[in-house]
Amino acid sequence: THTHTHNNNLPVFFSGPQKFNIHKDHHTDTLPQAHTCFNQLVLPQYESYEQLRKMLLLAITEGVEGFGFA
């Protein structure tokens, strides 16, 4: 089982669906960010739904490699 906190094991305190928070970022030129340790999604304040969708899909598809630390 996978939880939305990027962990293969259910936490000991798991008792059903976990809540997460959506925070607004006032920038319009950055990708959305996920802070899985805090169950938090940070969405930039895009000017349109189309821009939100494009940037969210880009973050999802480009983010599959992990953090990319060199």
HTML snippet that shows the backbone in 3Dmol.js (N, CA, C, O; Angstrom):
<script src="https://3Dmol.org/build/3Dmol-min.js"></script>
<div id="view" style="width:600px;height:400px;position:relative"></div>
<script>
const pdb = `
ATOM      1  N   THR A   1       0.839  -1.179   0.000  1.00  0.00           N
ATOM      2  CA  THR A   1       0.000   0.000   0.000  1.00  0.00           C
ATOM      3  C   THR A   1       0.881   1.238   0.000  1.00  0.00           C
ATOM      4  O   THR A   1       1.876   1.290   0.723  1.00  0.00           O
ATOM      5  N   HIS A   2       0.527   2.234  -0.802  1.00  0.00           N
ATOM      6  CA  HIS A   2       1.252   3.501  -0.829  1.00  0.00           C
ATOM      7  C   HIS A   2       0.363   4.587  -0.246  1.00  0.00           C
ATOM      8  O   HIS A   2      -0.827   4.660  -0.555  1.00  0.00           O
ATOM      9  N   THR A   3       0.936   5.415   0.587  1.00  0.00           N
ATOM     10  CA  THR A   3       0.201   6.576   1.076  1.00  0.00           C
ATOM     11  C   THR A   3       0.634   7.778   0.250  1.00  0.00           C
ATOM     12  O   THR A   3       1.619   7.693  -0.484  1.00  0.00           O
ATOM     13  N   HIS A   4      -0.064   8.872   0.351  1.00  0.00           N
ATOM     14  CA  HIS A   4       0.306  10.055  -0.418  1.00  0.00           C
ATOM     15  C   HIS A   4       1.477  10.806   0.212  1.00  0.00           C
ATOM     16  O   HIS A   4       1.802  11.909  -0.226  1.00  0.00           O
ATOM     17  N   THR A   5       2.117  10.229   1.234  1.00  0.00           N
ATOM     18  CA  THR A   5       3.288  10.848   1.845  1.00  0.00           C
ATOM     19  C   THR A   5       4.565  10.159   1.382  1.00  0.00           C
ATOM     20  O   THR A   5       5.585  10.238   2.066  1.00  0.00           O
ATOM     21  N   HIS A   6       4.531   9.494   0.248  1.00  0.00           N
ATOM     22  CA  HIS A   6       5.688   8.877  -0.392  1.00  0.00           C
ATOM     23  C   HIS A   6       6.351   7.856   0.523  1.00  0.00           C
ATOM     24  O   HIS A   6       7.576   7.814   0.634  1.00  0.00           O
ATOM     25  N   ASN A   7       5.560   7.059   1.158  1.00  0.00           N
ATOM     26  CA  ASN A   7       6.068   6.042   2.061  1.00  0.00           C
ATOM     27  C   ASN A   7       5.374   4.734   1.717  1.00  0.00           C
ATOM     28  O   ASN A   7       4.155   4.701   1.552  1.00  0.00           O
ATOM     29  N   ASN A   8       6.141   3.659   1.608  1.00  0.00           N
ATOM     30  CA  ASN A   8       5.567   2.368   1.252  1.00  0.00           C
ATOM     31  C   ASN A   8       4.828   1.702   2.410  1.00  0.00           C
ATOM     32  O   ASN A   8       4.027   0.794   2.190  1.00  0.00           O
ATOM     33  N   ASN A   9       5.085   2.138   3.622  1.00  0.00           N
ATOM     34  CA  ASN A   9       4.452   1.545   4.795  1.00  0.00           C
ATOM     35  C   ASN A   9       3.456   2.514   5.409  1.00  0.00           C
ATOM     36  O   ASN A   9       3.680   3.724   5.435  1.00  0.00           O
ATOM     37  N   LEU A  10       2.370   1.972   5.895  1.00  0.00           N
ATOM     38  CA  LEU A  10       1.390   2.815   6.565  1.00  0.00           C
ATOM     39  C   LEU A  10       1.946   3.260   7.909  1.00  0.00           C
ATOM     40  O   LEU A  10       2.528   2.449   8.629  1.00  0.00           O
ATOM     41  N   PRO A  11       1.780   4.526   8.263  1.00  0.00           N
ATOM     42  CA  PRO A  11       2.256   4.969   9.567  1.00  0.00           C
ATOM     43  C   PRO A  11       1.488   4.273  10.692  1.00  0.00           C
ATOM     44  O   PRO A  11       0.356   3.829  10.501  1.00  0.00           O
ATOM     45  N   VAL A  12       2.105   4.186  11.843  1.00  0.00           N
ATOM     46  CA  VAL A  12       1.493   3.517  12.990  1.00  0.00           C
ATOM     47  C   VAL A  12       0.169   4.170  13.356  1.00  0.00           C
ATOM     48  O   VAL A  12      -0.771   3.487  13.764  1.00  0.00           O
ATOM     49  N   PHE A  13       0.089   5.488  13.214  1.00  0.00           N
ATOM     50  CA  PHE A  13      -1.108   6.230  13.596  1.00  0.00           C
ATOM     51  C   PHE A  13      -2.154   6.280  12.494  1.00  0.00           C
ATOM     52  O   PHE A  13      -3.164   6.968  12.644  1.00  0.00           O
ATOM     53  N   PHE A  14      -1.942   5.575  11.397  1.00  0.00           N
ATOM     54  CA  PHE A  14      -2.840   5.642  10.246  1.00  0.00           C
ATOM     55  C   PHE A  14      -4.232   5.149  10.629  1.00  0.00           C
ATOM     56  O   PHE A  14      -4.391   4.035  11.128  1.00  0.00           O
ATOM     57  N   SER A  15      -5.220   5.977  10.394  1.00  0.00           N
ATOM     58  CA  SER A  15      -6.597   5.582  10.716  1.00  0.00           C
ATOM     59  C   SER A  15      -7.549   6.030   9.618  1.00  0.00           C
ATOM     60  O   SER A  15      -8.645   6.511   9.903  1.00  0.00           O
ATOM     61  N   GLY A  16      -7.140   5.875   8.370  1.00  0.00           N
ATOM     62  CA  GLY A  16      -7.975   6.275   7.256  1.00  0.00           C
ATOM     63  C   GLY A  16      -7.295   7.357   6.444  1.00  0.00           C
ATOM     64  O   GLY A  16      -6.105   7.614   6.628  1.00  0.00           O
ATOM     65  N   PRO A  17      -8.028   7.991   5.551  1.00  0.00           N
ATOM     66  CA  PRO A  17      -7.442   9.034   4.702  1.00  0.00           C
ATOM     67  C   PRO A  17      -6.831  10.164   5.535  1.00  0.00           C
ATOM     68  O   PRO A  17      -7.412  10.615   6.522  1.00  0.00           O
ATOM     69  N   GLN A  18      -5.660  10.600   5.116  1.00  0.00           N
ATOM     70  CA  GLN A  18      -4.969  11.679   5.805  1.00  0.00           C
ATOM     71  C   GLN A  18      -5.251  13.005   5.104  1.00  0.00           C
ATOM     72  O   GLN A  18      -5.312  13.054   3.875  1.00  0.00           O
ATOM     73  N   LYS A  19      -5.420  14.062   5.861  1.00  0.00           N
ATOM     74  CA  LYS A  19      -5.635  15.392   5.296  1.00  0.00           C
ATOM     75  C   LYS A  19      -4.307  15.972   4.841  1.00  0.00           C
ATOM     76  O   LYS A  19      -3.256  15.651   5.396  1.00  0.00           O
ATOM     77  N   PHE A  20      -4.362  16.822   3.835  1.00  0.00           N
ATOM     78  CA  PHE A  20      -3.181  17.573   3.462  1.00  0.00           C
ATOM     79  C   PHE A  20      -3.589  19.016   3.235  1.00  0.00           C
ATOM     80  O   PHE A  20      -4.759  19.317   2.999  1.00  0.00           O
ATOM     81  N   ASN A  21      -2.616  19.895   3.309  1.00  0.00           N
ATOM     82  CA  ASN A  21      -2.860  21.330   3.196  1.00  0.00           C
ATOM     83  C   ASN A  21      -2.383  21.842   1.846  1.00  0.00           C
ATOM     84  O   ASN A  21      -1.354  21.406   1.330  1.00  0.00           O
ATOM     85  N   ILE A  22      -3.137  22.763   1.286  1.00  0.00           N
ATOM     86  CA  ILE A  22      -2.734  23.443   0.060  1.00  0.00           C
ATOM     87  C   ILE A  22      -2.414  24.878   0.438  1.00  0.00           C
ATOM     88  O   ILE A  22      -3.238  25.590   1.012  1.00  0.00           O
ATOM     89  N   HIS A  23      -1.187  25.287   0.100  1.00  0.00           N
ATOM     90  CA  HIS A  23      -0.744  26.648   0.402  1.00  0.00           C
ATOM     91  C   HIS A  23      -0.517  27.411  -0.888  1.00  0.00           C
ATOM     92  O   HIS A  23      -0.095  26.839  -1.893  1.00  0.00           O
ATOM     93  N   LYS A  24      -0.795  28.695  -0.856  1.00  0.00           N
ATOM     94  CA  LYS A  24      -0.619  29.550  -2.031  1.00  0.00           C
ATOM     95  C   LYS A  24       0.770  30.168  -2.015  1.00  0.00           C
ATOM     96  O   LYS A  24       1.213  30.706  -1.000  1.00  0.00           O
ATOM     97  N   ASP A  25       1.450  30.085  -3.152  1.00  0.00           N
ATOM     98  CA  ASP A  25       2.725  30.759  -3.357  1.00  0.00           C
ATOM     99  C   ASP A  25       2.416  31.949  -4.264  1.00  0.00           C
ATOM    100  O   ASP A  25       1.757  31.785  -5.290  1.00  0.00           O
ATOM    101  N   HIS A  26       2.877  33.128  -3.902  1.00  0.00           N
ATOM    102  CA  HIS A  26       2.527  34.327  -4.659  1.00  0.00           C
ATOM    103  C   HIS A  26       3.338  34.493  -5.942  1.00  0.00           C
ATOM    104  O   HIS A  26       3.108  35.434  -6.702  1.00  0.00           O
ATOM    105  N   HIS A  27       4.285  33.586  -6.188  1.00  0.00           N
ATOM    106  CA  HIS A  27       5.029  33.632  -7.443  1.00  0.00           C
ATOM    107  C   HIS A  27       4.179  33.036  -8.562  1.00  0.00           C
ATOM    108  O   HIS A  27       3.282  32.233  -8.304  1.00  0.00           O
ATOM    109  N   THR A  28       4.458  33.426  -9.790  1.00  0.00           N
ATOM    110  CA  THR A  28       3.696  32.888 -10.920  1.00  0.00           C
ATOM    111  C   THR A  28       4.587  32.136 -11.899  1.00  0.00           C
ATOM    112  O   THR A  28       4.103  31.640 -12.916  1.00  0.00           O
ATOM    113  N   ASP A  29       5.887  32.042 -11.605  1.00  0.00           N
ATOM    114  CA  ASP A  29       6.818  31.432 -12.554  1.00  0.00           C
ATOM    115  C   ASP A  29       7.549  30.215 -11.999  1.00  0.00           C
ATOM    116  O   ASP A  29       8.559  29.792 -12.561  1.00  0.00           O
ATOM    117  N   THR A  30       7.055  29.653 -10.914  1.00  0.00           N
ATOM    118  CA  THR A  30       7.692  28.479 -10.336  1.00  0.00           C
ATOM    119  C   THR A  30       6.773  27.268 -10.442  1.00  0.00           C
ATOM    120  O   THR A  30       5.568  27.406 -10.653  1.00  0.00           O
ATOM    121  N   LEU A  31       7.351  26.087 -10.295  1.00  0.00           N
ATOM    122  CA  LEU A  31       6.564  24.860 -10.334  1.00  0.00           C
ATOM    123  C   LEU A  31       5.895  24.617  -8.985  1.00  0.00           C
ATOM    124  O   LEU A  31       6.392  25.079  -7.958  1.00  0.00           O
ATOM    125  N   PRO A  32       4.786  23.904  -8.976  1.00  0.00           N
ATOM    126  CA  PRO A  32       4.177  23.493  -7.712  1.00  0.00           C
ATOM    127  C   PRO A  32       5.175  22.632  -6.929  1.00  0.00           C
ATOM    128  O   PRO A  32       6.015  21.951  -7.517  1.00  0.00           O
ATOM    129  N   GLN A  33       5.073  22.670  -5.620  1.00  0.00           N
ATOM    130  CA  GLN A  33       5.969  21.895  -4.760  1.00  0.00           C
ATOM    131  C   GLN A  33       5.153  21.050  -3.797  1.00  0.00           C
ATOM    132  O   GLN A  33       4.078  21.452  -3.351  1.00  0.00           O
ATOM    133  N   ALA A  34       5.676  19.876  -3.483  1.00  0.00           N
ATOM    134  CA  ALA A  34       5.052  19.009  -2.496  1.00  0.00           C
ATOM    135  C   ALA A  34       6.027  18.808  -1.349  1.00  0.00           C
ATOM    136  O   ALA A  34       7.203  18.515  -1.565  1.00  0.00           O
ATOM    137  N   HIS A  35       5.536  18.965  -0.142  1.00  0.00           N
ATOM    138  CA  HIS A  35       6.306  18.687   1.059  1.00  0.00           C
ATOM    139  C   HIS A  35       5.612  17.496   1.726  1.00  0.00           C
ATOM    140  O   HIS A  35       4.731  17.660   2.570  1.00  0.00           O
ATOM    141  N   THR A  36       6.034  16.296   1.326  1.00  0.00           N
ATOM    142  CA  THR A  36       5.322  15.099   1.754  1.00  0.00           C
ATOM    143  C   THR A  36       5.459  14.840   3.243  1.00  0.00           C
ATOM    144  O   THR A  36       4.580  14.216   3.837  1.00  0.00           O
ATOM    145  N   CYS A  37       6.536  15.302   3.861  1.00  0.00           N
ATOM    146  CA  CYS A  37       6.695  15.101   5.308  1.00  0.00           C
ATOM    147  C   CYS A  37       5.621  15.854   6.091  1.00  0.00           C
ATOM    148  O   CYS A  37       5.247  15.457   7.195  1.00  0.00           O
ATOM    149  N   PHE A  38       5.131  16.950   5.501  1.00  0.00           N
ATOM    150  CA  PHE A  38       4.139  17.781   6.175  1.00  0.00           C
ATOM    151  C   PHE A  38       2.755  17.676   5.534  1.00  0.00           C
ATOM    152  O   PHE A  38       1.845  18.421   5.897  1.00  0.00           O
ATOM    153  N   ASN A  39       2.593  16.749   4.576  1.00  0.00           N
ATOM    154  CA  ASN A  39       1.323  16.618   3.842  1.00  0.00           C
ATOM    155  C   ASN A  39       0.887  17.968   3.280  1.00  0.00           C
ATOM    156  O   ASN A  39      -0.244  18.408   3.490  1.00  0.00           O
ATOM    157  N   GLN A  40       1.795  18.609   2.571  1.00  0.00           N
ATOM    158  CA  GLN A  40       1.558  19.974   2.111  1.00  0.00           C
ATOM    159  C   GLN A  40       1.838  20.087   0.613  1.00  0.00           C
ATOM    160  O   GLN A  40       2.829  19.555   0.111  1.00  0.00           O
ATOM    161  N   LEU A  41       0.950  20.787  -0.089  1.00  0.00           N
ATOM    162  CA  LEU A  41       1.119  21.102  -1.499  1.00  0.00           C
ATOM    163  C   LEU A  41       1.154  22.613  -1.632  1.00  0.00           C
ATOM    164  O   LEU A  41       0.260  23.305  -1.145  1.00  0.00           O
ATOM    165  N   VAL A  42       2.195  23.129  -2.297  1.00  0.00           N
ATOM    166  CA  VAL A  42       2.345  24.570  -2.486  1.00  0.00           C
ATOM    167  C   VAL A  42       2.084  24.877  -3.953  1.00  0.00           C
ATOM    168  O   VAL A  42       2.831  24.442  -4.829  1.00  0.00           O
ATOM    169  N   LEU A  43       1.023  25.625  -4.213  1.00  0.00           N
ATOM    170  CA  LEU A  43       0.644  25.978  -5.584  1.00  0.00           C
ATOM    171  C   LEU A  43       0.899  27.457  -5.834  1.00  0.00           C
ATOM    172  O   LEU A  43       0.364  28.308  -5.123  1.00  0.00           O
ATOM    173  N   PRO A  44       1.717  27.771  -6.847  1.00  0.00           N
ATOM    174  CA  PRO A  44       1.899  29.173  -7.219  1.00  0.00           C
ATOM    175  C   PRO A  44       0.575  29.777  -7.685  1.00  0.00           C
ATOM    176  O   PRO A  44      -0.339  29.066  -8.104  1.00  0.00           O
ATOM    177  N   GLN A  45       0.497  31.081  -7.602  1.00  0.00           N
ATOM    178  CA  GLN A  45      -0.719  31.796  -7.987  1.00  0.00           C
ATOM    179  C   GLN A  45      -0.678  32.078  -9.494  1.00  0.00           C
ATOM    180  O   GLN A  45      -0.360  33.185  -9.927  1.00  0.00           O
ATOM    181  N   TYR A  46      -1.007  31.049 -10.277  1.00  0.00           N
ATOM    182  CA  TYR A  46      -0.990  31.180 -11.729  1.00  0.00           C
ATOM    183  C   TYR A  46      -2.146  32.048 -12.196  1.00  0.00           C
ATOM    184  O   TYR A  46      -3.143  32.220 -11.495  1.00  0.00           O
ATOM    185  N   GLU A  47      -1.988  32.591 -13.395  1.00  0.00           N
ATOM    186  CA  GLU A  47      -3.000  33.508 -13.928  1.00  0.00           C
ATOM    187  C   GLU A  47      -4.184  32.804 -14.564  1.00  0.00           C
ATOM    188  O   GLU A  47      -5.221  33.427 -14.792  1.00  0.00           O
ATOM    189  N   SER A  48      -4.047  31.502 -14.858  1.00  0.00           N
ATOM    190  CA  SER A  48      -5.155  30.792 -15.490  1.00  0.00           C
ATOM    191  C   SER A  48      -5.133  29.315 -15.105  1.00  0.00           C
ATOM    192  O   SER A  48      -4.119  28.787 -14.649  1.00  0.00           O
ATOM    193  N   TYR A  49      -6.264  28.675 -15.299  1.00  0.00           N
ATOM    194  CA  TYR A  49      -6.364  27.237 -15.064  1.00  0.00           C
ATOM    195  C   TYR A  49      -5.426  26.490 -16.008  1.00  0.00           C
ATOM    196  O   TYR A  49      -4.798  25.510 -15.606  1.00  0.00           O
ATOM    197  N   GLU A  50      -5.325  26.938 -17.252  1.00  0.00           N
ATOM    198  CA  GLU A  50      -4.477  26.279 -18.235  1.00  0.00           C
ATOM    199  C   GLU A  50      -3.016  26.304 -17.792  1.00  0.00           C
ATOM    200  O   GLU A  50      -2.306  25.311 -17.949  1.00  0.00           O
ATOM    201  N   GLN A  51      -2.560  27.434 -17.238  1.00  0.00           N
ATOM    202  CA  GLN A  51      -1.184  27.529 -16.763  1.00  0.00           C
ATOM    203  C   GLN A  51      -0.979  26.612 -15.552  1.00  0.00           C
ATOM    204  O   GLN A  51       0.052  25.947 -15.446  1.00  0.00           O
ATOM    205  N   LEU A  52      -1.947  26.574 -14.649  1.00  0.00           N
ATOM    206  CA  LEU A  52      -1.882  25.675 -13.493  1.00  0.00           C
ATOM    207  C   LEU A  52      -1.756  24.235 -13.956  1.00  0.00           C
ATOM    208  O   LEU A  52      -0.894  23.498 -13.475  1.00  0.00           O
ATOM    209  N   ARG A  53      -2.602  23.836 -14.877  1.00  0.00           N
ATOM    210  CA  ARG A  53      -2.589  22.459 -15.376  1.00  0.00           C
ATOM    211  C   ARG A  53      -1.253  22.124 -16.031  1.00  0.00           C
ATOM    212  O   ARG A  53      -0.685  21.063 -15.773  1.00  0.00           O
ATOM    213  N   LYS A  54      -0.750  23.021 -16.875  1.00  0.00           N
ATOM    214  CA  LYS A  54       0.520  22.808 -17.572  1.00  0.00           C
ATOM    215  C   LYS A  54       1.666  22.656 -16.575  1.00  0.00           C
ATOM    216  O   LYS A  54       2.467  21.728 -16.695  1.00  0.00           O
ATOM    217  N   MET A  55       1.755  23.546 -15.601  1.00  0.00           N
ATOM    218  CA  MET A  55       2.856  23.524 -14.643  1.00  0.00           C
ATOM    219  C   MET A  55       2.743  22.334 -13.684  1.00  0.00           C
ATOM    220  O   MET A  55       3.758  21.757 -13.296  1.00  0.00           O
ATOM    221  N   LEU A  56       1.530  21.969 -13.306  1.00  0.00           N
ATOM    222  CA  LEU A  56       1.331  20.818 -12.428  1.00  0.00           C
ATOM    223  C   LEU A  56       1.732  19.532 -13.144  1.00  0.00           C
ATOM    224  O   LEU A  56       2.412  18.688 -12.561  1.00  0.00           O
ATOM    225  N   LEU A  57       1.323  19.375 -14.391  1.00  0.00           N
ATOM    226  CA  LEU A  57       1.714  18.187 -15.160  1.00  0.00           C
ATOM    227  C   LEU A  57       3.220  18.148 -15.382  1.00  0.00           C
ATOM    228  O   LEU A  57       3.819  17.073 -15.337  1.00  0.00           O
ATOM    229  N   LEU A  58       3.841  19.296 -15.618  1.00  0.00           N
ATOM    230  CA  LEU A  58       5.293  19.355 -15.785  1.00  0.00           C
ATOM    231  C   LEU A  58       5.994  18.919 -14.500  1.00  0.00           C
ATOM    232  O   LEU A  58       6.949  18.144 -14.544  1.00  0.00           O
ATOM    233  N   ALA A  59       5.524  19.412 -13.371  1.00  0.00           N
ATOM    234  CA  ALA A  59       6.123  19.039 -12.085  1.00  0.00           C
ATOM    235  C   ALA A  59       5.971  17.546 -11.821  1.00  0.00           C
ATOM    236  O   ALA A  59       6.886  16.913 -11.294  1.00  0.00           O
ATOM    237  N   ILE A  60       4.830  16.983 -12.181  1.00  0.00           N
ATOM    238  CA  ILE A  60       4.592  15.561 -11.953  1.00  0.00           C
ATOM    239  C   ILE A  60       5.483  14.713 -12.860  1.00  0.00           C
ATOM    240  O   ILE A  60       6.098  13.753 -12.395  1.00  0.00           O
ATOM    241  N   THR A  61       5.558  15.054 -14.135  1.00  0.00           N
ATOM    242  CA  THR A  61       6.332  14.234 -15.073  1.00  0.00           C
ATOM    243  C   THR A  61       7.831  14.427 -14.914  1.00  0.00           C
ATOM    244  O   THR A  61       8.584  13.466 -15.071  1.00  0.00           O
ATOM    245  N   GLU A  62       8.283  15.619 -14.611  1.00  0.00           N
ATOM    246  CA  GLU A  62       9.709  15.873 -14.446  1.00  0.00           C
ATOM    247  C   GLU A  62      10.192  15.481 -13.059  1.00  0.00           C
ATOM    248  O   GLU A  62      11.389  15.275 -12.859  1.00  0.00           O
ATOM    249  N   GLY A  63       9.288  15.375 -12.106  1.00  0.00           N
ATOM    250  CA  GLY A  63       9.665  15.083 -10.738  1.00  0.00           C
ATOM    251  C   GLY A  63       9.793  13.612 -10.407  1.00  0.00           C
ATOM    252  O   GLY A  63      10.039  13.269  -9.251  1.00  0.00           O
ATOM    253  N   VAL A  64       9.634  12.734 -11.377  1.00  0.00           N
ATOM    254  CA  VAL A  64       9.669  11.302 -11.080  1.00  0.00           C
ATOM    255  C   VAL A  64      11.062  10.789 -10.784  1.00  0.00           C
ATOM    256  O   VAL A  64      11.204   9.674 -10.283  1.00  0.00           O
ATOM    257  N   GLU A  65      12.101  11.566 -11.076  1.00  0.00           N
ATOM    258  CA  GLU A  65      13.475  11.137 -10.844  1.00  0.00           C
ATOM    259  C   GLU A  65      13.930  11.392  -9.414  1.00  0.00           C
ATOM    260  O   GLU A  65      15.038  10.991  -9.060  1.00  0.00           O
ATOM    261  N   GLY A  66      13.136  12.032  -8.588  1.00  0.00           N
ATOM    262  CA  GLY A  66      13.557  12.342  -7.233  1.00  0.00           C
ATOM    263  C   GLY A  66      14.127  13.744  -7.138  1.00  0.00           C
ATOM    264  O   GLY A  66      13.811  14.605  -7.958  1.00  0.00           O
ATOM    265  N   PHE A  67      14.965  13.974  -6.140  1.00  0.00           N
ATOM    266  CA  PHE A  67      15.450  15.306  -5.881  1.00  0.00           C
ATOM    267  C   PHE A  67      16.539  15.752  -6.850  1.00  0.00           C
ATOM    268  O   PHE A  67      16.702  16.952  -7.070  1.00  0.00           O
ATOM    269  N   GLY A  68      17.271  14.841  -7.423  1.00  0.00           N
ATOM    270  CA  GLY A  68      18.286  15.193  -8.406  1.00  0.00           C
ATOM    271  C   GLY A  68      19.511  15.870  -7.827  1.00  0.00           C
ATOM    272  O   GLY A  68      20.146  16.674  -8.510  1.00  0.00           O
ATOM    273  N   PHE A  69      19.862  15.564  -6.580  1.00  0.00           N
ATOM    274  CA  PHE A  69      21.061  16.146  -5.992  1.00  0.00           C
ATOM    275  C   PHE A  69      22.289  15.584  -6.688  1.00  0.00           C
ATOM    276  O   PHE A  69      22.373  14.380  -6.926  1.00  0.00           O
ATOM    277  N   ALA A  70      23.236  16.446  -7.015  1.00  0.00           N
ATOM    278  CA  ALA A  70      24.462  15.996  -7.684  1.00  0.00           C
ATOM    279  C   ALA A  70      25.596  15.897  -6.700  1.00  0.00           C
ATOM    280  O   ALA A  70      26.710  15.534  -7.077  1.00  0.00           O
TER     281      ALA A  70
END
`;
const viewer = $3Dmol.createViewer("view");
viewer.addModel(pdb, "pdb");
viewer.setStyle({}, {cartoon: {color: "spectrum"}});
viewer.zoomTo();
viewer.render();
</script>
